Amino acid sequence: MINPEAQIHIKNLRLRTYIGFNESEKQNKQDVIINAWIQYPASQAFDTDDVENAVNYRTICKEMIAHTENNRFLLLEKMTADLLALCMTSKHVTFAKIEVSKPHALRFADSVSLTLSATRET
């Protein structure tokens, strides 16, 4: 019997928020780009075709948007950890990884990003 793991990838979610500790960063919203990978066992979802056995990526995405746009963050670590916790709230999720990028945060670099991941023991 196979037990496939589904992996949802929310790719390049582009939002604006207050992030950083410099005065200009505290006063002006900045672009952030969020990538999320959410993994869960898929066999019940495809065996039953029941939404109760799947992970609702639309709900997670809406929660990530609201949290990002309605809060202020000093550090990428805090923002990334908060988004990772949102992804792990579904009881079905066994693994999640979040990457948050700040485009143009460093001179001569496209972006700076931070990645965090978490695993739930099944």
Contacts in CASP RR format, 6 or more apart in sequence:
PFRMAT RR
TARGET T0000
AUTHOR 0000-0000-0000
METHOD contacts of the structure
MODEL  1
MINPEAQIHIKNLRLRTYIGFNESEKQNKQDVIINAWIQYPASQAFDTDD
VENAVNYRTICKEMIAHTENNRFLLLEKMTADLLALCMTSKHVTFAKIEV
SKPHALRFADSVSLTLSATRET
2 43 0 8 1.000
3 41 0 8 1.000
3 43 0 8 1.000
4 41 0 8 1.000
4 42 0 8 1.000
4 43 0 8 1.000
5 39 0 8 1.000
5 40 0 8 1.000
5 41 0 8 1.000
5 42 0 8 1.000
5 94 0 8 1.000
6 39 0 8 1.000
6 40 0 8 1.000
6 41 0 8 1.000
6 42 0 8 1.000
6 45 0 8 1.000
6 54 0 8 1.000
6 55 0 8 1.000
7 37 0 8 1.000
7 38 0 8 1.000
7 39 0 8 1.000
8 36 0 8 1.000
8 37 0 8 1.000
8 38 0 8 1.000
8 39 0 8 1.000
8 40 0 8 1.000
8 55 0 8 1.000
8 57 0 8 1.000
9 35 0 8 1.000
9 36 0 8 1.000
9 37 0 8 1.000
9 38 0 8 1.000
10 34 0 8 1.000
10 35 0 8 1.000
10 36 0 8 1.000
10 38 0 8 1.000
10 57 0 8 1.000
10 60 0 8 1.000
10 61 0 8 1.000
10 64 0 8 1.000
11 35 0 8 1.000
12 33 0 8 1.000
12 34 0 8 1.000
12 35 0 8 1.000
13 33 0 8 1.000
13 34 0 8 1.000
13 35 0 8 1.000
13 36 0 8 1.000
13 61 0 8 1.000
13 64 0 8 1.000
13 65 0 8 1.000
14 31 0 8 1.000
14 32 0 8 1.000
14 33 0 8 1.000
14 34 0 8 1.000
15 31 0 8 1.000
15 32 0 8 1.000
15 34 0 8 1.000
15 65 0 8 1.000
15 68 0 8 1.000
15 69 0 8 1.000
16 29 0 8 1.000
16 30 0 8 1.000
16 31 0 8 1.000
16 32 0 8 1.000
16 69 0 8 1.000
17 29 0 8 1.000
17 30 0 8 1.000
17 32 0 8 1.000
17 68 0 8 1.000
17 69 0 8 1.000
17 71 0 8 1.000
17 72 0 8 1.000
17 73 0 8 1.000
17 79 0 8 1.000
18 25 0 8 1.000
18 26 0 8 1.000
18 28 0 8 1.000
18 29 0 8 1.000
18 30 0 8 1.000
18 71 0 8 1.000
18 72 0 8 1.000
18 73 0 8 1.000
19 25 0 8 1.000
19 30 0 8 1.000
19 32 0 8 1.000
19 72 0 8 1.000
19 73 0 8 1.000
19 74 0 8 1.000
19 75 0 8 1.000
19 76 0 8 1.000
19 79 0 8 1.000
19 102 0 8 1.000
20 26 0 8 1.000
20 30 0 8 1.000
20 73 0 8 1.000
20 74 0 8 1.000
20 75 0 8 1.000
21 74 0 8 1.000
21 75 0 8 1.000
26 72 0 8 1.000
30 102 0 8 1.000
30 105 0 8 1.000
31 102 0 8 1.000
31 103 0 8 1.000
31 104 0 8 1.000
32 68 0 8 1.000
32 79 0 8 1.000
32 100 0 8 1.000
32 101 0 8 1.000
32 102 0 8 1.000
32 103 0 8 1.000
33 100 0 8 1.000
33 101 0 8 1.000
33 103 0 8 1.000
33 111 0 8 1.000
33 113 0 8 1.000
34 64 0 8 1.000
34 68 0 8 1.000
34 83 0 8 1.000
34 98 0 8 1.000
34 99 0 8 1.000
34 100 0 8 1.000
34 101 0 8 1.000
35 98 0 8 1.000
35 99 0 8 1.000
35 101 0 8 1.000
36 60 0 8 1.000
36 64 0 8 1.000
36 83 0 8 1.000
36 87 0 8 1.000
36 96 0 8 1.000
36 97 0 8 1.000
36 98 0 8 1.000
36 99 0 8 1.000
37 95 0 8 1.000
37 96 0 8 1.000
37 97 0 8 1.000
37 98 0 8 1.000
38 55 0 8 1.000
38 57 0 8 1.000
38 60 0 8 1.000
38 87 0 8 1.000
38 93 0 8 1.000
38 95 0 8 1.000
38 96 0 8 1.000
39 93 0 8 1.000
39 94 0 8 1.000
39 95 0 8 1.000
39 96 0 8 1.000
40 54 0 8 1.000
40 55 0 8 1.000
40 90 0 8 1.000
40 92 0 8 1.000
40 93 0 8 1.000
40 94 0 8 1.000
41 92 0 8 1.000
41 94 0 8 1.000
41 122 0 8 1.000
42 54 0 8 1.000
44 50 0 8 1.000
44 53 0 8 1.000
45 53 0 8 1.000
45 54 0 8 1.000
47 53 0 8 1.000
53 92 0 8 1.000
54 92 0 8 1.000
55 90 0 8 1.000
55 92 0 8 1.000
55 93 0 8 1.000
56 90 0 8 1.000
60 86 0 8 1.000
60 87 0 8 1.000
60 90 0 8 1.000
63 86 0 8 1.000
64 83 0 8 1.000
64 86 0 8 1.000
64 87 0 8 1.000
67 82 0 8 1.000
67 83 0 8 1.000
67 86 0 8 1.000
68 79 0 8 1.000
68 83 0 8 1.000
71 79 0 8 1.000
71 82 0 8 1.000
73 79 0 8 1.000
73 82 0 8 1.000
76 100 0 8 1.000
76 102 0 8 1.000
76 112 0 8 1.000
76 113 0 8 1.000
76 114 0 8 1.000
77 114 0 8 1.000
77 116 0 8 1.000
79 100 0 8 1.000
80 98 0 8 1.000
80 99 0 8 1.000
80 100 0 8 1.000
80 114 0 8 1.000
80 115 0 8 1.000
80 116 0 8 1.000
81 116 0 8 1.000
83 98 0 8 1.000
83 100 0 8 1.000
84 96 0 8 1.000
84 97 0 8 1.000
84 98 0 8 1.000
84 116 0 8 1.000
84 117 0 8 1.000
84 118 0 8 1.000
87 93 0 8 1.000
87 96 0 8 1.000
87 98 0 8 1.000
88 96 0 8 1.000
88 118 0 8 1.000
88 120 0 8 1.000
93 120 0 8 1.000
94 119 0 8 1.000
94 120 0 8 1.000
94 122 0 8 1.000
95 117 0 8 1.000
95 118 0 8 1.000
95 119 0 8 1.000
95 120 0 8 1.000
96 117 0 8 1.000
96 118 0 8 1.000
97 115 0 8 1.000
97 116 0 8 1.000
97 117 0 8 1.000
97 118 0 8 1.000
98 115 0 8 1.000
98 116 0 8 1.000
98 117 0 8 1.000
99 113 0 8 1.000
99 114 0 8 1.000
99 115 0 8 1.000
100 113 0 8 1.000
100 114 0 8 1.000
101 111 0 8 1.000
101 112 0 8 1.000
101 113 0 8 1.000
102 111 0 8 1.000
102 112 0 8 1.000
102 113 0 8 1.000
103 110 0 8 1.000
103 111 0 8 1.000
104 110 0 8 1.000
104 111 0 8 1.000
105 111 0 8 1.000
105 112 0 8 1.000
106 112 0 8 1.000
END
